[in-house]
Amino acid sequence: MGDKDIAVGPEALTFDQVVAVARHGTRVALSDEAVAAMTASRAHIEELAERPTPVYGVSTGFGALATRHIAPELRAQLQLNIVRSHAAGSGPEVEREVVRALMLLRLRTLATGRTGVQPVTARTLAALLNAGITPIVHEHGSLGCSGDLAPLAHVALALIGEGPVRDATGELRDAADALAEAGIEPVTLRAKEGLALLNGTDGMLGMLVLAMHDLRGLLKHADLAAAMSVEALLGTDRVFAADLQDLRPHPGQAASAANLRALLAGSAVMESHRGPDCTRVQDAYSLRCAPQVHGAARDTLAHAELVAARELASAVDNPVVLPDGRVESNGNFHGAPVAYVLDFLAIPAADVASMSERRTDRMLDKARSAGLPPFLADDPGVDSGLMIAQYTQAAIVSDLKRRAAPASADSIPSSAMQEDHVSMGWNAARKLRRSVEGLAQVVAVELVTAARALDLRTPLNPGPATGAVVAALRERVPGPGPDRFLAPEIEAATELVRDGSLLTAAEAVTGPLS
């Protein structure tokens, strides 16, 4: 094991470890404890396979075909058949980081010793990760019960040297060729191993962990955008005071309000309208209630993190090998716990985006923008300014609202009614990924709009933190002026949100935001 390798064993992985392997290619290695646990449980499976009494998943068929006792000479073929037949996905390729997360999480479950696989099977899966070989997994195929069967089957197919993969350079290859070039021997599956490679919530859990990581950063960017919009619209920061927030002690709300206070500190724009001449009684909800909405999103995220942490500590398979040697059928593969929070997170993603769009629209409307030019245009009428950027936001927000409808409220029976209630957690995960991306785009447009509005408040200067954000944005997105091609500027701003550059600029002034 290298110094920087992530050890995979019976203990839970952390969120950061999943992101590191899935997104950044960090290497993995099985721990000694994992190898010992797998060796012991595998010996027990081999012994059970020799018994005349049928044992589900070891010497029987699967699902609705579980009543058939499989003769020893057919069991190797059974393992190949389940992998080949279950690799029945369809549609576009799933993103590389999602497949790598799925592979890592399946590896960790194998490493618990509760699945009964050979250590060589787990080592081969680790070798694929380390070689950057990514099996082709498709958008459609998982019902989120009996685990992510089709996605995991496509990964298992590569382990046996079959099916398409992408190598470390992204080139589409046959698995057999890619494995041979990397010096990896395909696995010869033995009793129970085909089933053990397929029965897990790893795909939906991997997407949950990645989405949580991104949402944690996006909620800070939402606070940043809200602060800039409050400043640009000559709003008040008094409503963000700690003593007012303490009257409703939700931790996420307190964190968001603290961020807003830090970001607005020292703003000449804010100071310019604090005196007795200010006639504004109170701000619109999209300004005044930002901590309540952004905070509730944080608290929802905290609940999702609790569920994900429990799932990362789980050993999901069916049947499982228990520490006392029993091999028991169970229902732990049902994706409901993960599916529910995947759906839950899509709600605040849509709502935070919706509030962001409302602040943007307010800055563009001369009747509500406290003296800013219509649409922040250089020559209103000749120039349209940022009018259509808000249309883009509105289109995305409308899409996010539809994606906030739960996938997990649906169920379509399968496997001849043996699997008569499923979670649809994979679908919940796929739509959440799109919701997270949509939120990033919406917040980016608000940041572009607020930065232009603050520039138009010259000679009044924004606060040190928000001013640093404007300066960082100006490295990629020009300031006010005549109409120009906006799409590249929106994409550049979205990239700055994705990579955290704007947040880094703010935190260089404020210190770490919550």
ChimeraX attribute file (.defattr): number of C-alpha atoms within 10 A of each C-alpha:
attribute: neighborCount
match mode: 1-to-1
recipient: residues
	/A:1	11
	/A:2	9
	/A:3	6
	/A:4	10
	/A:5	14
	/A:6	19
	/A:7	20
	/A:8	26
	/A:9	23
	/A:10	23
	/A:11	17
	/A:12	18
	/A:13	18
	/A:14	14
	/A:15	18
	/A:16	12
	/A:17	18
	/A:18	23
	/A:19	22
	/A:20	16
	/A:21	21
	/A:22	24
	/A:23	15
	/A:24	12
	/A:25	16
	/A:26	17
	/A:27	20
	/A:28	22
	/A:29	20
	/A:30	21
	/A:31	15
	/A:32	13
	/A:33	16
	/A:34	23
	/A:35	22
	/A:36	16
	/A:37	21
	/A:38	26
	/A:39	17
	/A:40	18
	/A:41	26
	/A:42	23
	/A:43	14
	/A:44	16
	/A:45	25
	/A:46	17
	/A:47	10
	/A:48	18
	/A:49	22
	/A:50	12
	/A:51	10
	/A:52	11
	/A:53	10
	/A:54	19
	/A:55	22
	/A:56	20
	/A:57	26
	/A:58	26
	/A:59	26
	/A:60	21
	/A:61	21
	/A:62	17
	/A:63	16
	/A:64	13
	/A:65	12
	/A:66	16
	/A:67	13
	/A:68	13
	/A:69	18
	/A:70	17
	/A:71	13
	/A:72	14
	/A:73	8
	/A:74	11
	/A:75	21
	/A:76	16
	/A:77	13
	/A:78	24
	/A:79	22
	/A:80	19
	/A:81	13
	/A:82	19
	/A:83	27
	/A:84	19
	/A:85	12
	/A:86	18
	/A:87	23
	/A:88	17
	/A:89	20
	/A:90	13
	/A:91	10
	/A:92	11
	/A:93	14
	/A:94	16
	/A:95	13
	/A:96	19
	/A:97	21
	/A:98	24
	/A:99	27
	/A:100	27
	/A:101	27
	/A:102	25
	/A:103	27
	/A:104	25
	/A:105	25
	/A:106	27
	/A:107	24
	/A:108	26
	/A:109	28
	/A:110	32
	/A:111	29
	/A:112	26
	/A:113	28
	/A:114	26
	/A:115	29
	/A:116	30
	/A:117	28
	/A:118	26
	/A:119	21
	/A:120	17
	/A:121	23
	/A:122	24
	/A:123	20
	/A:124	19
	/A:125	23
	/A:126	20
	/A:127	21
	/A:128	23
	/A:129	25
	/A:130	18
	/A:131	18
	/A:132	19
	/A:133	26
	/A:134	27
	/A:135	32
	/A:136	24
	/A:137	27
	/A:138	20
	/A:139	17
	/A:140	18
	/A:141	19
	/A:142	25
	/A:143	25
	/A:144	32
	/A:145	26
	/A:146	24
	/A:147	30
	/A:148	27
	/A:149	27
	/A:150	27
	/A:151	30
	/A:152	29
	/A:153	26
	/A:154	27
	/A:155	29
	/A:156	31
	/A:157	27
	/A:158	26
	/A:159	28
	/A:160	21
	/A:161	21
	/A:162	19
	/A:163	19
	/A:164	21
	/A:165	26
	/A:166	18
	/A:167	22
	/A:168	16
	/A:169	8
	/A:170	12
	/A:171	11
	/A:172	16
	/A:173	18
	/A:174	17
	/A:175	25
	/A:176	19
	/A:177	16
	/A:178	24
	/A:179	25
	/A:180	12
	/A:181	11
	/A:182	15
	/A:183	11
	/A:184	19
	/A:185	15
	/A:186	20
	/A:187	19
	/A:188	15
	/A:189	22
	/A:190	20
	/A:191	26
	/A:192	28
	/A:193	26
	/A:194	24
	/A:195	27
	/A:196	25
	/A:197	26
	/A:198	27
	/A:199	26
	/A:200	30
	/A:201	35
	/A:202	33
	/A:203	28
	/A:204	27
	/A:205	29
	/A:206	28
	/A:207	24
	/A:208	30
	/A:209	24
	/A:210	21
	/A:211	22
	/A:212	23
	/A:213	16
	/A:214	17
	/A:215	23
	/A:216	15
	/A:217	18
	/A:218	24
	/A:219	24
	/A:220	21
	/A:221	23
	/A:222	26
	/A:223	27
	/A:224	27
	/A:225	28
	/A:226	28
	/A:227	28
	/A:228	30
	/A:229	26
	/A:230	24
	/A:231	27
	/A:232	25
	/A:233	25
	/A:234	22
	/A:235	24
	/A:236	20
	/A:237	20
	/A:238	12
	/A:239	18
	/A:240	21
	/A:241	14
	/A:242	14
	/A:243	10
	/A:244	13
	/A:245	20
	/A:246	12
	/A:247	8
	/A:248	11
	/A:249	10
	/A:250	15
	/A:251	15
	/A:252	22
	/A:253	25
	/A:254	24
	/A:255	20
	/A:256	29
	/A:257	27
	/A:258	19
	/A:259	21
	/A:260	25
	/A:261	18
	/A:262	22
	/A:263	29
	/A:264	25
	/A:265	17
	/A:266	16
	/A:267	18
	/A:268	16
	/A:269	23
	/A:270	22
	/A:271	16
	/A:272	12
	/A:273	15
	/A:274	16
	/A:275	8
	/A:276	6
	/A:277	7
	/A:278	10
	/A:279	9
	/A:280	11
	/A:281	7
	/A:282	12
	/A:283	16
	/A:284	12
	/A:285	13
	/A:286	21
	/A:287	24
	/A:288	18
	/A:289	17
	/A:290	24
	/A:291	26
	/A:292	19
	/A:293	19
	/A:294	28
	/A:295	24
	/A:296	19
	/A:297	26
	/A:298	26
	/A:299	17
	/A:300	17
	/A:301	24
	/A:302	16
	/A:303	15
	/A:304	22
	/A:305	18
	/A:306	11
	/A:307	17
	/A:308	23
	/A:309	17
	/A:310	13
	/A:311	17
	/A:312	23
	/A:313	16
	/A:314	18
	/A:315	25
	/A:316	27
	/A:317	28
	/A:318	26
	/A:319	25
	/A:320	22
	/A:321	21
	/A:322	14
	/A:323	12
	/A:324	7
	/A:325	13
	/A:326	13
	/A:327	23
	/A:328	14
	/A:329	14
	/A:330	12
	/A:331	13
	/A:332	20
	/A:333	22
	/A:334	24
	/A:335	26
	/A:336	19
	/A:337	18
	/A:338	27
	/A:339	26
	/A:340	21
	/A:341	25
	/A:342	34
	/A:343	23
	/A:344	22
	/A:345	26
	/A:346	26
	/A:347	23
	/A:348	27
	/A:349	27
	/A:350	26
	/A:351	19
	/A:352	25
	/A:353	29
	/A:354	23
	/A:355	23
	/A:356	29
	/A:357	23
	/A:358	18
	/A:359	23
	/A:360	30
	/A:361	23
	/A:362	19
	/A:363	28
	/A:364	23
	/A:365	17
	/A:366	15
	/A:367	12
	/A:368	14
	/A:369	21
	/A:370	14
	/A:371	14
	/A:372	20
	/A:373	19
	/A:374	22
	/A:375	27
	/A:376	25
	/A:377	21
	/A:378	16
	/A:379	15
	/A:380	13
	/A:381	10
	/A:382	10
	/A:383	17
	/A:384	17
	/A:385	24
	/A:386	23
	/A:387	18
	/A:388	12
	/A:389	21
	/A:390	20
	/A:391	13
	/A:392	17
	/A:393	26
	/A:394	19
	/A:395	13
	/A:396	21
	/A:397	26
	/A:398	14
	/A:399	15
	/A:400	27
	/A:401	18
	/A:402	14
	/A:403	21
	/A:404	22
	/A:405	15
	/A:406	21
	/A:407	21
	/A:408	25
	/A:409	14
	/A:410	11
	/A:411	15
	/A:412	12
	/A:413	12
	/A:414	15
	/A:415	11
	/A:416	10
	/A:417	11
	/A:418	12
	/A:419	15
	/A:420	12
	/A:421	16
	/A:422	22
	/A:423	27
	/A:424	28
	/A:425	34
	/A:426	32
	/A:427	22
	/A:428	29
	/A:429	28
	/A:430	20
	/A:431	21
	/A:432	27
	/A:433	18
	/A:434	16
	/A:435	29
	/A:436	22
	/A:437	20
	/A:438	22
	/A:439	27
	/A:440	26
	/A:441	24
	/A:442	29
	/A:443	30
	/A:444	28
	/A:445	25
	/A:446	30
	/A:447	30
	/A:448	25
	/A:449	30
	/A:450	28
	/A:451	27
	/A:452	23
	/A:453	25
	/A:454	25
	/A:455	18
	/A:456	18
	/A:457	18
	/A:458	10
	/A:459	10
	/A:460	15
	/A:461	18
	/A:462	28
	/A:463	23
	/A:464	21
	/A:465	26
	/A:466	32
	/A:467	22
	/A:468	20
	/A:469	26
	/A:470	25
	/A:471	17
	/A:472	18
	/A:473	23
	/A:474	15
	/A:475	10
	/A:476	16
	/A:477	20
	/A:478	12
	/A:479	19
	/A:480	17
	/A:481	13
	/A:482	13
	/A:483	14
	/A:484	12
	/A:485	7
	/A:486	14
	/A:487	11
	/A:488	12
	/A:489	18
	/A:490	22
	/A:491	16
	/A:492	18
	/A:493	25
	/A:494	23
	/A:495	17
	/A:496	19
	/A:497	22
	/A:498	19
	/A:499	12
	/A:500	15
	/A:501	16
	/A:502	23
	/A:503	24
	/A:504	18
	/A:505	21
	/A:506	24
	/A:507	18
	/A:508	13
	/A:509	17
	/A:510	18
	/A:511	13
	/A:512	11
	/A:513	20
	/A:514	16
